[in-house]
Amino acid sequence: MADPFDDYALSLTPWMYLRLDETSGTSAVDASGNSQTGTYVNTPTLNQPPISFYRDWETDRKSTRLN
């Protein structure tokens, strides 16, 4: 079943989209298709709501969307 937030976030063509739904390990998989894998450090709580980063290359703006 498709997630409406995932659909919306990916429609913005983010530079990086981390779902942060990993249940173990040290890597946060980038769902944007841009291979921007994140790395967990210290002792984070895993399997959390998603975060995405969008960069408008024409105006060099950066925005962050937190759920």
C-alpha positions as CSV (number, residue, x, y, z in Angstrom):
1,M,0.0,0.0,0.0
2,A,1.4,3.4,-1.0
3,D,2.1,5.9,1.8
4,P,0.6,9.4,0.9
5,F,3.5,11.2,2.7
6,D,6.0,9.1,0.7
7,D,4.2,9.9,-2.5
8,Y,4.2,13.6,-1.7
9,A,7.8,13.8,-0.5
10,L,9.1,11.9,-3.6
11,S,7.0,14.1,-5.9
12,L,9.2,17.0,-4.8
13,T,12.3,15.2,-6.2
14,P,14.2,15.5,-2.9
15,W,18.0,15.4,-2.9
16,M,17.7,12.9,0.0
17,Y,14.7,11.2,1.6
18,L,15.3,9.2,4.7
19,R,12.4,7.2,5.9
20,L,14.3,6.3,9.1
21,D,12.4,3.0,9.3
22,E,15.4,0.8,9.8
23,T,15.1,-1.5,12.8
24,S,18.8,-2.3,13.1
25,G,22.2,-1.3,11.8
26,T,24.0,2.0,11.2
27,S,22.8,3.0,7.7
28,A,19.8,5.1,6.9
29,V,18.7,4.2,3.4
30,D,18.0,7.1,0.9
31,A,14.6,6.5,-0.8
32,S,15.1,9.4,-3.2
33,G,17.1,7.3,-5.7
34,N,20.1,9.6,-5.3
35,S,22.2,7.2,-3.2
36,Q,22.7,9.7,-0.3
37,T,22.8,7.0,2.5
38,G,22.9,8.4,6.0
39,T,24.8,7.0,8.9
40,Y,23.4,6.6,12.4
41,V,25.8,7.6,15.2
42,N,25.7,7.3,19.0
43,T,22.7,5.4,20.1
44,P,19.6,6.7,18.1
45,T,16.1,5.3,18.5
46,L,15.4,3.5,15.2
47,N,12.2,3.2,13.2
48,Q,11.1,6.9,13.4
49,P,9.0,9.2,11.2
50,P,10.6,10.2,7.9
51,I,12.7,13.3,7.1
52,S,13.5,14.7,3.6
53,F,15.8,17.4,2.2
54,Y,15.0,19.3,-0.9
55,R,17.4,21.6,-2.7
56,D,16.4,24.1,-5.4
57,W,19.5,24.3,-7.4
58,E,18.4,27.3,-9.4
59,T,17.9,29.5,-6.3
60,D,20.2,27.6,-4.0
61,R,17.6,27.3,-1.3
62,K,17.4,24.5,1.1
63,S,14.4,23.3,3.0
64,T,13.7,20.5,5.5
65,R,10.4,18.8,6.0
66,L,10.0,17.0,9.3
67,N,7.0,15.0,10.0
